[in-house]
Amino acid sequence: MSRPGDAARGPQATRGPEAGRGAASRAAEAPATAHRWGAFGRIVRTTAFKLSLVYLVVFTAAALFLLVYIATSTTDLLSRQLEETIDAEIKGLAEQYKSGGLNRLVRAVDARSRAPGASLYLLTDFAGNRIAGNVADAPAGLLDAADGDAQPVPYQRLQSDVAEEPRAKTHEALVRIHILPGGFRLLVGRDLAEREQFRAILRQAFQVSVGVVILLALGTWVFVTRRVLKRIDAVSETTKRIVAGDLSGRIAVDGSGDEFDRLAISVNAMLDRIEQLMHGLKEVSDNIAHDLKTPLTRLRTRLEVALAGPPTLIAYREALEATVEDSEGLIRTFEALLRIARVEAGSTGVALAPLDAAAIAREVGELYEPVAEEEGATMTVDAPGSAPVMGDRNLIAQALANLVDNALKYGHRPDAPARVRLSVRRVAEAVEIAVADAGPGVPEADRERVLGRFVRLEQSRNAPGSGLGLSLVQAVASLHKGSLTLGDAGPGLVVTLTIPAAERGEG
């Protein structure tokens, strides 16, 4: 015997686990449903799906328009042909009646009614009683619409069967009524079954066309997905690698020469430049941290020594003078870095103009001749004639000054004074400006490395300088679409700055 409370709790206790299982099932199905809808949403948002849908709509509309146009034109043509045939038969039968009377007309109607593929014929008297023909009966009131336009009407064609009485079957025909003398009505018509068959064929053709268009749309979707979107996905994957920090990633070029290949080549060139700049930035950062740490440490040490020593005016003055000198060196270094960055970025603020590189070389030679004499070096300039180029006078002069200054500092041996030779010559479509010395030179393995920023060979570390001179010359060469090469002067080093010559008539 159960209590009312137990009965009340019983159903709840029974529903509880089932309700829990149902909730758990729905909770498990929800992510799957969301995943399916999410995947479908991604497909719908793809360019391939949108293009395929556009192709499907456009092709279907074009096929529908074409079939409707063909159906309308052909139906009108068939109707005109039927009307012309009916008019011709009515004219012929009227001539038969006119020449031979009713008997001849009846014989002609009977003969034509029995012919294979015969038209529709019905001859009645003035009261509408059938006399001859292969039409069992005509709709009420039709025979009164005499000598009007042909019109479609239902009719019953006579059919005979061996075992049964003649029976009638309803059809539709295009007919015309003609009144003969004596009140006789002549009905002549053509069955419209052929026209309906043609329309059925067109409907079937439309269905087939829609199926073909759908298949073409699916084929387009597959092609776009495999061909176009695959390459777009490759670009996306490459960008993800680059964003993740792998600057070596490049977009694949399949050699087809299409717009994707041209885009890939342009983007890869951009990525090469970005990678080069990033590596240069990293190298500059490392070099700054390495090369500027020493003078900053020396500056701080000098100040600490001055503060720790006896507080005399002379000691403080000497420490401050040395600090100012080191600070000016640091400022010059940063100015050189800024100048190189501006030149490499093409933001020097000046436009290239025609100028004479030989004249600039002679001016630089005159500027450094006193400096060479003070150091006991020999300075010669070989720049006869003119060497027209398109460039910036200040930058080219700065580049030549750096090259001559480096040659005077490092281009000599311990047992011999420096000999510097500055020469300018025209070679083919370029102008070569060379600075040669008679020093120890630069090993061939280090000639590319020495063009970098803050790069100084170990044997020259004790000489003043920041290792930025050749970097600036390299930047100037790049700005002028030229090149900078290091070679063997036998003995010594020769640095050649090559700049495209100005066109004929310039400069």
Backbone torsions as a table, in degrees:
resi	resn	phi	psi	omega
1	MET	NA	126.2	-176.2
2	SER	-103.5	155.7	179.1
3	ARG	-94.3	158.7	178.7
4	PRO	-58.8	-37.0	179.1
5	GLY	-62.9	-39.4	179.0
6	ASP	-64.5	-41.3	179.4
7	ALA	-64.1	-36.2	179.6
8	ALA	-68.6	-35.5	-179.3
9	ARG	-82.5	-19.3	-175.0
10	GLY	-59.6	-54.8	179.9
11	PRO	-60.3	-37.8	179.1
12	GLN	-64.6	-40.8	179.4
13	ALA	-65.5	-34.7	179.3
14	THR	-72.5	-37.1	-177.7
15	ARG	-77.6	-25.8	-174.3
16	GLY	-54.7	-56.7	-179.3
17	PRO	-62.2	-39.9	-179.1
18	GLU	-65.0	-42.1	177.6
19	ALA	-61.8	-39.4	178.1
20	GLY	-62.6	-43.7	179.7
21	ARG	-65.3	-38.6	178.8
22	GLY	-63.2	-43.0	178.1
23	ALA	-62.7	-41.6	178.5
24	ALA	-64.0	-39.7	179.1
25	SER	-64.5	-43.5	178.5
26	ARG	-65.4	-38.1	177.9
27	ALA	-64.0	-34.5	178.9
28	ALA	-74.5	-34.4	-178.8
29	GLU	-76.5	-25.9	-176.5
30	ALA	-59.2	-48.5	178.8
31	PRO	-62.2	-38.3	179.3
32	ALA	-63.1	-44.1	178.4
33	THR	-63.5	-44.1	178.5
34	ALA	-61.6	-38.1	178.8
35	HIS	-64.4	-42.8	179.5
36	ARG	-63.2	-45.1	179.2
37	TRP	-67.1	-34.6	177.2
38	GLY	-65.2	-42.6	177.8
39	ALA	-63.7	-41.7	178.4
40	PHE	-64.2	-39.8	178.1
41	GLY	-62.7	-39.2	177.8
42	ARG	-64.9	-38.4	178.4
43	ILE	-64.8	-42.9	-178.6
44	VAL	-64.5	-34.1	-177.6
45	ARG	-80.5	-8.5	-178.2
46	THR	-72.4	151.5	178.3
47	THR	-64.5	-35.9	-179.8
48	ALA	-60.5	-44.5	179.6
49	PHE	-64.3	-43.5	-179.0
50	LYS	-64.3	-43.2	178.0
51	LEU	-63.5	-42.6	179.2
52	SER	-62.9	-40.4	178.4
53	LEU	-64.8	-40.8	177.7
54	VAL	-63.2	-45.4	178.3
55	TYR	-60.0	-41.4	-179.4
56	LEU	-61.8	-46.5	-179.3
57	VAL	-65.6	-45.1	-177.6
58	VAL	-65.7	-47.2	-178.6
59	PHE	-65.7	-39.0	178.7
60	THR	-64.4	-43.8	178.5
61	ALA	-62.8	-41.0	179.0
62	ALA	-65.4	-44.1	179.1
63	ALA	-64.1	-41.5	179.0
64	LEU	-63.1	-46.3	178.7
65	PHE	-60.4	-43.9	-178.8
66	LEU	-63.9	-44.5	-178.6
67	LEU	-68.8	-40.0	177.6
68	VAL	-63.5	-40.8	178.8
69	TYR	-64.3	-44.5	179.2
70	ILE	-64.7	-42.9	-179.2
71	ALA	-63.4	-45.1	-179.6
72	THR	-64.3	-46.5	-178.8
73	SER	-64.3	-43.6	-177.9
74	THR	-68.5	-39.7	177.9
75	THR	-62.1	-42.6	177.4
76	ASP	-63.1	-40.4	179.2
77	LEU	-64.5	-44.9	178.9
78	LEU	-63.7	-39.0	179.4
79	SER	-64.1	-42.1	178.5
80	ARG	-64.3	-40.4	178.4
81	GLN	-63.9	-41.5	178.5
82	LEU	-63.2	-43.6	179.3
83	GLU	-63.1	-40.5	178.1
84	GLU	-65.5	-38.2	178.1
85	THR	-65.1	-43.8	179.4
86	ILE	-62.0	-44.6	-180.0
87	ASP	-62.6	-38.7	179.7
88	ALA	-66.8	-40.3	-179.9
89	GLU	-69.2	-41.0	177.0
90	ILE	-61.0	-41.4	178.7
91	LYS	-63.3	-41.8	179.2
92	GLY	-66.3	-43.9	179.9
93	LEU	-67.8	-34.7	175.6
94	ALA	-64.2	-35.7	175.4
95	GLU	-66.4	-37.7	177.3
96	GLN	-62.3	-43.5	180.0
97	TYR	-66.3	-39.0	-178.6
98	LYS	-67.2	-36.2	-176.7
99	SER	-88.1	-31.0	-173.7
100	GLY	-126.2	0.3	176.9
101	GLY	82.0	-167.5	-174.4
102	LEU	-66.6	-40.3	-178.2
103	ASN	-61.7	-42.5	180.0
104	ARG	-66.9	-37.0	179.0
105	LEU	-66.0	-40.1	179.8
106	VAL	-63.8	-44.5	179.3
107	ARG	-60.8	-41.5	179.9
108	ALA	-65.6	-41.3	179.0
109	VAL	-64.8	-44.2	178.8
110	ASP	-62.0	-41.6	-178.8
111	ALA	-64.5	-43.7	-179.1
112	ARG	-70.9	-30.8	179.9
113	SER	-66.2	-30.4	-177.6
114	ARG	-87.4	-9.4	-178.4
115	ALA	-70.0	145.5	178.5
116	PRO	-60.7	136.1	-179.0
117	GLY	65.5	33.1	-175.5
118	ALA	-69.2	156.3	171.7
119	SER	-75.4	-177.1	179.6
120	LEU	-97.6	131.5	-177.9
121	TYR	-133.7	141.6	173.3
122	LEU	-152.4	122.2	178.5
123	LEU	-115.7	123.5	-179.4
124	THR	-127.7	162.8	174.4
125	ASP	-85.1	-173.5	-175.8
126	PHE	-64.2	-22.1	-179.3
127	ALA	-91.1	-1.8	179.1
128	GLY	91.1	10.1	178.6
129	ASN	-79.0	135.3	-177.2
130	ARG	-69.3	134.3	176.8
131	ILE	-111.1	-46.2	-178.7
132	ALA	-156.3	166.2	176.6
133	GLY	126.3	174.0	-179.4
134	ASN	-109.8	14.5	176.1
135	VAL	-106.4	127.2	-176.5
136	ALA	-68.3	-42.2	-176.6
137	ASP	-162.0	160.9	178.6
138	ALA	-119.4	149.7	179.3
139	PRO	-58.9	150.5	-179.0
140	ALA	-61.6	135.6	178.3
141	GLY	85.4	-10.6	-178.5
142	LEU	-67.4	-41.2	-176.4
143	LEU	-67.5	-16.3	179.0
144	ASP	-80.3	-20.6	179.6
145	ALA	-84.6	67.1	-173.4
146	ALA	-84.0	148.0	175.0
147	ASP	53.6	32.3	174.4
148	GLY	-99.7	-170.6	177.2
149	ASP	-71.2	154.8	176.3
150	ALA	-65.1	143.6	-177.3
151	GLN	-142.9	147.4	178.5
152	PRO	-78.6	132.4	-179.9
153	VAL	-142.8	154.0	171.4
154	PRO	-76.2	150.6	179.3
155	TYR	-150.1	170.4	177.2
156	GLN	-124.1	116.4	178.0
157	ARG	-87.6	138.2	178.4
158	LEU	-69.8	133.1	175.7
159	GLN	-130.6	140.2	179.7
160	SER	-116.0	147.1	179.3
161	ASP	-137.3	146.7	-176.3
162	VAL	-65.6	-42.9	-172.8
163	ALA	-90.3	-13.8	-174.1
164	GLU	-126.6	168.3	173.9
165	GLU	-73.0	158.2	176.5
166	PRO	-54.4	137.6	179.9
167	ARG	-130.4	160.9	-175.0
168	ALA	-116.1	150.1	177.6
169	LYS	-132.1	134.0	-174.2
170	THR	-78.3	132.5	175.9
171	HIS	-132.2	179.8	174.9
172	GLU	-126.2	137.0	-176.4
173	ALA	-142.3	160.1	172.9
174	LEU	-99.4	114.7	-171.4
175	VAL	-127.1	162.8	175.1
176	ARG	-142.8	142.2	-178.2
177	ILE	-106.6	135.0	177.0
178	HIS	-129.2	130.5	179.7
179	ILE	-92.1	124.6	178.3
180	LEU	-94.1	159.9	174.4
181	PRO	-55.7	138.3	-177.0
182	GLY	97.1	1.5	178.4
183	GLY	84.3	4.3	177.9
184	PHE	-71.9	141.6	178.3
185	ARG	-107.1	130.6	178.5
186	LEU	-115.6	118.6	177.3
187	LEU	-105.6	125.9	176.0
188	VAL	-128.7	132.3	-179.1
189	GLY	-151.7	172.5	177.5
190	ARG	-129.9	138.0	178.9
191	ASP	-66.8	138.3	179.4
192	LEU	-91.8	11.5	-179.5
193	ALA	-61.7	-36.6	-179.7
194	GLU	-64.8	-41.3	179.1
195	ARG	-65.9	-39.3	177.0
196	GLU	-65.8	-37.1	176.5
197	GLN	-63.3	-40.1	178.5
198	PHE	-63.5	-41.3	177.4
199	ARG	-63.3	-38.9	177.2
200	ALA	-62.9	-39.2	177.8
201	ILE	-63.2	-40.7	178.6
202	LEU	-65.3	-40.3	176.9
203	ARG	-61.5	-42.1	177.7
204	GLN	-64.3	-40.6	178.7
205	ALA	-63.1	-38.3	178.3
206	PHE	-63.8	-42.5	178.6
207	GLN	-62.3	-43.5	178.4
208	VAL	-63.7	-40.4	-179.3
209	SER	-63.4	-41.9	177.5
210	VAL	-61.2	-41.6	177.3
211	GLY	-61.9	-42.2	178.6
212	VAL	-64.8	-41.0	179.3
213	VAL	-62.6	-41.0	177.9
214	ILE	-62.0	-42.6	177.7
215	LEU	-63.5	-40.7	177.6
216	LEU	-64.3	-39.6	177.8
217	ALA	-63.1	-42.1	177.2
218	LEU	-64.1	-40.9	177.1
219	GLY	-62.7	-40.5	176.9
220	THR	-63.0	-41.7	178.6
221	TRP	-60.9	-44.2	179.7
222	VAL	-63.7	-43.5	-178.7
223	PHE	-63.6	-48.7	-178.7
224	VAL	-62.9	-39.5	-179.5
225	THR	-64.9	-45.0	-175.4
226	ARG	-77.7	-37.1	-172.7
227	ARG	-92.3	-55.2	-172.6
228	VAL	-81.9	-56.2	-175.6
229	LEU	-65.8	-27.8	177.6
230	LYS	-62.4	-40.7	179.4
231	ARG	-72.8	-35.0	175.4
232	ILE	-64.6	-40.7	176.5
233	ASP	-62.4	-36.4	177.7
234	ALA	-63.8	-40.4	176.8
235	VAL	-63.0	-42.4	179.3
236	SER	-62.0	-42.6	179.1
237	GLU	-64.3	-39.3	178.9
238	THR	-63.6	-43.7	178.9
239	THR	-63.5	-36.4	177.4
240	LYS	-63.3	-40.2	178.0
241	ARG	-63.3	-40.5	-178.9
242	ILE	-68.0	-42.4	178.2
243	VAL	-61.8	-33.8	179.1
244	ALA	-73.0	-8.6	176.7
245	GLY	114.2	-4.8	179.3
246	ASP	-89.4	94.0	-177.0
247	LEU	-76.9	-4.5	179.7
248	SER	-83.6	-6.9	-179.1
249	GLY	-65.5	137.0	179.7
250	ARG	-137.1	152.5	178.8
251	ILE	-79.8	134.2	-177.9
252	ALA	-68.2	140.4	175.6
253	VAL	-116.5	117.7	-175.8
254	ASP	-89.3	-2.0	176.0
255	GLY	83.9	7.2	-179.7
256	SER	-75.9	-21.0	179.4
257	GLY	77.9	11.9	-179.5
258	ASP	-79.8	-174.3	-176.8
259	GLU	-65.5	-28.0	177.5
260	PHE	-68.4	-39.4	177.1
261	ASP	-65.0	-43.1	179.3
262	ARG	-64.0	-40.3	176.9
263	LEU	-64.6	-42.5	-179.8
264	ALA	-62.3	-40.9	-179.9
265	ILE	-64.2	-43.1	-180.0
266	SER	-65.9	-44.4	-179.4
267	VAL	-65.8	-39.9	178.9
268	ASN	-63.9	-38.5	176.3
269	ALA	-63.2	-40.4	177.0
270	MET	-63.6	-41.9	179.6
271	LEU	-66.0	-36.9	175.8
272	ASP	-59.9	-43.5	-179.8
273	ARG	-66.5	-41.9	178.6
274	ILE	-62.6	-43.7	178.9
275	GLU	-62.0	-40.8	178.6
276	GLN	-62.5	-44.0	179.9
277	LEU	-66.0	-39.0	179.6
278	MET	-66.1	-42.5	176.9
279	HIS	-64.3	-39.1	177.8
280	GLY	-64.1	-40.2	177.9
281	LEU	-63.0	-43.3	178.6
282	LYS	-63.6	-41.0	-179.7
283	GLU	-65.6	-41.5	178.8
284	VAL	-63.6	-41.7	178.9
285	SER	-61.4	-44.8	178.8
286	ASP	-63.3	-42.4	-178.3
287	ASN	-67.7	-38.5	177.6
288	ILE	-62.6	-45.2	179.6
289	ALA	-61.7	-33.6	-176.7
290	HIS	-83.0	-46.6	-172.3
291	ASP	-83.0	-25.5	-179.5
292	LEU	-92.8	-12.2	179.7
293	LYS	-67.4	-39.2	-177.7
294	THR	-64.2	-51.9	179.5
295	PRO	-65.0	-33.8	177.5
296	LEU	-67.0	-40.0	177.6
297	THR	-64.9	-42.2	178.9
298	ARG	-63.7	-39.9	179.6
299	LEU	-63.0	-45.0	-179.5
300	ARG	-66.0	-40.6	-179.5
301	THR	-62.5	-41.7	179.5
302	ARG	-61.9	-41.4	179.3
303	LEU	-66.4	-40.3	179.3
304	GLU	-65.1	-39.5	178.1
305	VAL	-64.3	-40.8	179.9
306	ALA	-64.7	-38.8	178.3
307	LEU	-70.7	-33.6	-178.5
308	ALA	-77.9	-22.7	-178.0
309	GLY	-81.7	-173.9	178.5
310	PRO	-63.5	136.8	-177.5
311	PRO	-76.9	74.0	178.5
312	THR	-106.2	152.5	-178.8
313	LEU	-65.9	-38.0	-178.5
314	ILE	-64.7	-44.3	-178.7
315	ALA	-64.0	-42.6	178.8
316	TYR	-64.6	-39.1	-178.7
317	ARG	-66.0	-44.2	178.4
318	GLU	-61.6	-41.4	179.3
319	ALA	-64.8	-41.4	179.9
320	LEU	-67.7	-39.6	178.4
321	GLU	-63.1	-42.9	178.4
322	ALA	-66.2	-36.8	178.4
323	THR	-65.2	-42.2	177.8
324	VAL	-62.1	-40.5	-179.8
325	GLU	-64.4	-45.0	178.0
326	ASP	-64.7	-37.6	179.0
327	SER	-64.2	-40.3	177.5
328	GLU	-63.6	-36.5	176.1
329	GLY	-63.7	-41.7	177.6
330	LEU	-63.7	-41.2	179.2
331	ILE	-63.0	-42.1	178.2
332	ARG	-62.4	-37.9	178.5
333	THR	-63.4	-47.0	179.6
334	PHE	-66.3	-35.4	176.4
335	GLU	-64.4	-38.8	177.7
336	ALA	-64.6	-41.7	177.0
337	LEU	-61.3	-44.3	179.7
338	LEU	-63.4	-41.0	179.4
339	ARG	-64.1	-41.3	178.7
340	ILE	-64.4	-43.3	-179.7
341	ALA	-61.7	-41.8	179.4
342	ARG	-65.8	-40.8	179.7
343	VAL	-65.6	-44.1	180.0
344	GLU	-64.5	-33.8	178.9
345	ALA	-82.0	-6.6	-179.6
346	GLY	71.4	22.8	-176.7
347	SER	-107.9	38.5	-180.0
348	THR	-74.1	-14.0	176.2
349	GLY	83.5	7.5	179.2
350	VAL	-125.9	152.0	178.3
351	ALA	-98.6	149.0	178.2
352	LEU	-70.3	138.5	-177.5
353	ALA	-136.2	157.7	177.7
354	PRO	-67.3	135.1	179.1
355	LEU	-153.0	171.0	-177.9
356	ASP	-106.3	109.4	-179.4
357	ALA	-66.0	-31.9	179.6
358	ALA	-65.8	-39.3	179.3
359	ALA	-65.7	-39.6	177.9
360	ILE	-63.5	-41.5	179.4
361	ALA	-61.7	-40.7	179.1
362	ARG	-65.5	-37.7	178.4
363	GLU	-65.6	-43.1	178.0
364	VAL	-63.6	-40.0	177.8
365	GLY	-60.8	-44.2	177.6
366	GLU	-62.9	-35.2	-179.6
367	LEU	-67.4	-37.7	-175.0
368	TYR	-96.2	-2.8	178.0
369	GLU	-62.0	-43.8	176.7
370	PRO	-63.3	-38.4	179.2
371	VAL	-63.1	-41.7	179.7
372	ALA	-65.0	-39.2	179.1
373	GLU	-64.6	-40.4	178.7
374	GLU	-62.5	-34.7	-179.5
375	GLU	-91.1	3.4	178.6
376	GLY	75.0	20.4	-179.4
377	ALA	-96.9	165.0	178.3
378	THR	-107.6	127.6	-177.2
379	MET	-122.0	119.2	178.0
380	THR	-125.5	144.8	179.8
381	VAL	-123.6	126.7	178.5
382	ASP	-121.5	87.3	-178.1
383	ALA	-141.0	65.6	-179.8
384	PRO	-75.9	157.8	175.8
385	GLY	68.6	-149.6	-178.7
386	SER	-129.3	154.1	178.1
387	ALA	-137.5	84.9	-175.5
388	PRO	-71.9	133.9	176.4
389	VAL	-140.3	165.3	171.9
390	MET	-101.6	115.4	-176.9
391	GLY	-168.7	-171.4	178.3
392	ASP	-107.5	121.1	-174.1
393	ARG	-60.8	-45.2	-176.2
394	ASN	-64.8	-42.3	-178.7
395	LEU	-68.2	-42.3	179.0
396	ILE	-65.2	-40.2	177.7
397	ALA	-64.2	-40.6	177.8
398	GLN	-63.2	-40.7	179.4
399	ALA	-63.7	-44.9	179.0
400	LEU	-65.6	-37.6	178.1
401	ALA	-63.1	-40.0	177.8
402	ASN	-63.4	-43.6	-179.5
403	LEU	-64.0	-43.6	179.8
404	VAL	-66.8	-39.6	179.7
405	ASP	-63.5	-42.5	176.9
406	ASN	-62.8	-40.9	-179.5
407	ALA	-64.0	-39.1	178.8
408	LEU	-69.6	-33.0	-178.1
409	LYS	-78.5	-46.2	-170.1
410	TYR	-113.2	-7.0	-173.9
411	GLY	-91.8	46.0	176.9
412	HIS	-147.5	158.2	177.6
413	ARG	-99.1	159.6	-177.7
414	PRO	-59.8	-28.6	-175.3
415	ASP	-101.6	7.6	-177.7
416	ALA	-146.6	146.0	178.3
417	PRO	-72.5	163.1	-178.6
418	ALA	-74.7	142.6	174.5
419	ARG	-126.5	115.8	-176.3
420	VAL	-116.3	133.8	179.9
421	ARG	-127.9	122.2	178.6
422	LEU	-108.6	121.1	-175.9
423	SER	-132.2	150.4	177.4
424	VAL	-133.2	132.4	177.3
425	ARG	-149.1	154.7	178.5
426	ARG	-94.9	125.6	179.1
427	VAL	-127.2	109.9	179.5
428	ALA	55.3	-120.3	-177.1
429	GLU	-99.6	22.6	-177.5
430	ALA	-139.1	164.2	175.2
431	VAL	-116.8	125.6	180.0
432	GLU	-104.9	124.7	176.0
433	ILE	-113.5	114.4	-173.6
434	ALA	-117.7	140.8	174.3
435	VAL	-123.8	115.9	-177.4
436	ALA	-117.2	148.4	176.6
437	ASP	-133.0	178.2	-179.7
438	ALA	-116.2	29.3	-177.6
439	GLY	-86.0	-160.9	-177.6
440	PRO	-73.1	-13.7	179.5
441	GLY	77.2	-174.9	179.1
442	VAL	-124.0	128.0	178.0
443	PRO	-56.3	146.7	-176.8
444	GLU	-59.2	-33.1	-179.2
445	ALA	-69.1	-20.7	-177.0
446	ASP	-102.4	1.6	-172.4
447	ARG	-70.5	-33.4	176.0
448	GLU	-76.7	-37.9	-177.2
449	ARG	-69.0	-32.6	-175.0
450	VAL	-71.1	-14.0	177.4
451	LEU	-78.9	-10.2	179.2
452	GLY	-76.2	167.9	-178.2
453	ARG	-76.4	140.8	177.9
454	PHE	64.3	13.5	179.6
455	VAL	-87.8	120.5	177.0
456	ARG	-135.9	134.2	179.1
457	LEU	-67.7	149.8	-172.2
458	GLU	-58.3	-36.3	-176.1
459	GLN	-71.5	-12.2	179.9
460	SER	-108.0	9.5	-177.6
461	ARG	-64.9	-25.5	-178.7
462	ASN	-83.3	-7.3	178.8
463	ALA	-88.0	153.0	178.6
464	PRO	-67.5	155.4	-179.6
465	GLY	135.1	163.6	-178.4
466	SER	-115.9	-3.8	-178.6
467	GLY	77.6	24.2	-178.5
468	LEU	-112.3	-3.4	-176.3
469	GLY	-62.6	-52.4	-179.3
470	LEU	-67.8	-28.7	176.9
471	SER	-64.2	-40.1	177.5
472	LEU	-66.6	-41.5	178.1
473	VAL	-62.7	-39.9	177.6
474	GLN	-62.3	-40.8	178.7
475	ALA	-65.6	-39.3	177.9
476	VAL	-64.7	-41.3	178.2
477	ALA	-61.8	-42.8	179.2
478	SER	-65.0	-40.0	179.2
479	LEU	-62.1	-34.5	-179.5
480	HIS	-92.5	13.1	179.7
481	LYS	57.5	36.9	178.0
482	GLY	-114.7	-155.2	-177.5
483	SER	-148.8	160.7	178.0
484	LEU	-130.1	123.6	-178.2
485	THR	-128.8	147.4	176.3
486	LEU	-112.2	135.9	-178.6
487	GLY	-139.9	-177.9	-177.9
488	ASP	-96.6	123.7	179.2
489	ALA	-88.4	-13.2	175.3
490	GLY	58.0	71.7	-2.9
491	PRO	-89.3	169.3	176.6
492	GLY	105.3	-170.9	-177.5
493	LEU	-119.0	140.6	173.9
494	VAL	-122.7	124.5	178.8
495	VAL	-109.2	123.9	-174.8
496	THR	-116.1	121.9	174.7
497	LEU	-100.9	115.5	-177.8
498	THR	-108.1	126.3	-178.3
499	ILE	-127.0	136.2	177.5
500	PRO	-57.2	136.7	178.9
501	ALA	-71.6	152.9	178.4
502	ALA	-69.9	151.4	176.7
503	GLU	-64.2	159.5	-178.6
504	ARG	-62.9	131.0	-179.3
505	GLY	98.2	-14.2	177.4
506	GLU	-91.1	152.9	176.4
507	GLY	78.9	NA	NA
